[in-house]
């Protein structure tokens, strides 16, 4: 991954660039034994890169804080994995110990996967707990993502609005690429998640039907899968 070219492509101000290897030895004392194992088994040695930090100091975009969340900075990482399937688990480790909202681009050298999350502030520690994690389809071409992730086009009222705009742009990009629907998405009205939930349920029913040996039960399960397929198609047609 050409890190500097990536930051240029999505229009991050040069003042936000960091582009250095993250000092894992400073992070390690904060990790539990299980978290250390997760990192050591799945992250390439020296494969944690901090790409950029977005803050009021280097962008003049205001921080945001209320009873639920706190956005003082946004940290953007690039992490190289040995096991791409563990991307979400690795994200959770970082999210549990970092006091800032994270944008992490995971790669295994061939595939790329963006992961972000909404957060709730912990009252006792003031750290952020992940509320909803957003994992974006690794099959979406890199150029497609970068084209729709232009920082200057995000809502820059404050750091929270920037971060949420980033999530919504990724959601819209995946919605168009995966389902052919071009429309705005808000986190409160996430049609992409509705469609992905239907896909997951359909896949579960189809798998269950394949394993079922009794014909009448198999037919009943297939009928349920067909109902969901019909509901999914109706939803897509309504939005196109």
N, C-alpha and C positions, 0 to 999 in steps of 0.2 A: 504494500500500500504506500503510495506517495503521499505522505501526510500533508506536506505543505500545499501540494496541488489540490488535495481534498478541501482544505480550509479555504483556499482561493475559490474553488468551484462553488462552495455554498455561501461565499461572500462574507465570511467572518472578518472583522477588522483586524489588521495586522497587530494592533495593540493587544489583542486577546491571545496571540500565539504563545505557546509554551514550548511544545515540541521537545520534550525530554523524557527520559526513562523515569518512571515513578520509583522512588526509593522504597522497595518492599520491606527492607529491614526496619523502617520507621513504622510501617503498618503492622508488621508481624506481632509485636507485643499486645496489640489490641484484639488479636484473633483468638478464638477458642481452638482447642485441639482439632475439632471437626472442621472448622473453617480453614485452618492451616492445611489440613489434608486435602480439602477441596481445591485450594489454590495450587498446591504443589503437584497434585495429580493431573490437573487439567489446564493450567496456564503455562505457556512456554517460558523458560527461564529468561528473565529480562524482557519479557513480552508485554509488560504493562507500560503503556505510554500515555502521558498526560499531554493532550494535543492543544487544549485551549482552556482558558478561564474567562468567563464573561462576568464582569462585575461593574458596579457604578463607577469605579475608579478608571477603568479602561474603555468604557463605552458611554458614560454619562446616562445610562439607563438606571432608573431608580430601583432600589431594593424594595421588597414587599414583605410585610409581616402582619398577621392577624392572629386570632386565637387558635387557628387550625394549622397554619403553615408559616414557614419562614424562608424567604428567598434572598440571601445575602450575596451569593455567587452561584453560578452554574458551572460545573466542571465537566469537561468533554474528554473522554478517554478513548484510546484505541487499545484493545487487548487481543493478543494472539493466543489462540487456544490449541491444545492438542486434541481435545474432545469437544467438537462443536455442539454436541447435544447437551453439554453442561453449561451453556451460555447463561441461561436464566439463573441457575444455581450460583454461578460466579457473580452475576449481577447482584443477587441478594446479599452475598457476603459484603460487597463494597457498599451497598445501600445501607446496611446495618451499622457501619462504622463511620461513614462519611456524614458530616453535618450539612452537606449541600446536595441539591438535586443533581442527578447525574444523567449525562448522555453518554452511552457507551456503544462504540462500534466494535463488534467482535468479528474476528476473521480466523480462518484456519489456513489461509493462503490461497484458497479457491473460492470459498463462499464468504459473504459478509452479512451480518445481522445487526440491525439497530435495536437497542432496547432502552426504554425510558419508563418512567413511572410517575403516577400522582402520589402525593404524600400526606401524612398527618403528623404533626409535631407531637413528640412525646413530652408530657408535662414535666416529668422529673428531670430528664436529661437534656431536653431541648434538641435532641437529635430527631431525625425524620424517619418515621416508619413508612414503609411502602404500603400504599392503599391498593392501587391497581397497577399491575405491570403490563406494559405494552411491548409485544415482541413483533417485529415487522418481518414479513416473509423474505427469507434470504434469496429466493429465486427472482425477486424484482431486480432488473438490471441496475447496476451502480449509477449509470448515467441518468436513468429515470428518476432515481431518488434525489440525486444532486440537483437536477433541474428544478425540482419542486421544493427544495429546502433552502432557498435563498434567504439568508439572514436579513438583508435589507427589507424584505417583503413581510417579515413577521410583525406581529403587533408589539410595538416597543414601548408601550405605556410604562411597564415595569418588568422586572425579571420574571415574575410569575406569568405575565401575559406572553412574554417571549417563549418561555418553556412550554406553555400549553399550546401556543401556536405551532411550535415545532412538532409536538405530538400530533396535532390535528392535520398538519400538512402531510405527515407520514401516513396517517390513516387514510386521507383522501387519495394519496398516491397508490396505496395498496388496493383501495376500493376500486379505482379505475382499472388498475392492472389486472386484478384478479376477477372482477365481476363486470367490468365494462360500464361502470356507473360513474358519471362525472358530476359531483355535487359537493358542497361544503359539508363538513362533519363537525359537530361539537362533541365534547366529551360527555355531555348530558344526553345527546341524541346520536348514539354511535351505531349507525346501521351496519357498518362493517362487522362489529362484534356480533350483532344479531345474525348475520349471514354465516359467520364463522361458527357460531354456536349451532346453527342448523346443520352445517357441514359435519360438525363433530358428532351430533346425534345421529345423522344419516349413516355415517361411517360405523358407529357403534351398532346400529340395527342391522346393517349389511353384514358385518362381521358375525353378529349373533346368529343371523339367518344361515350363514355358511356352516356354522358349527352345529346347528340344530338338526337332529336326525329324524325327528317326527315331522311328517309332511304337513299336517294341519297347523302345527305350531310354527313351522318355517314360513308357511303362507301368511299367517297372521302377522308375523314380524316383518315380512316383506311389504305387506299392506301399510304398516306403520311407517316404514321407510319411504314408501311412495307418497304418503300424505305429507311428509316433511319435504320431500323433493318438490311437490306441488306448491307448498307454502313458500318455499325458497324461490321458485320461479315466479310466483305471483309478486313477491316482494321486489325482486329484481325488475320486473316489468313495470311496476308502479313507480320505480325510481328512475328509470331510463327516459 
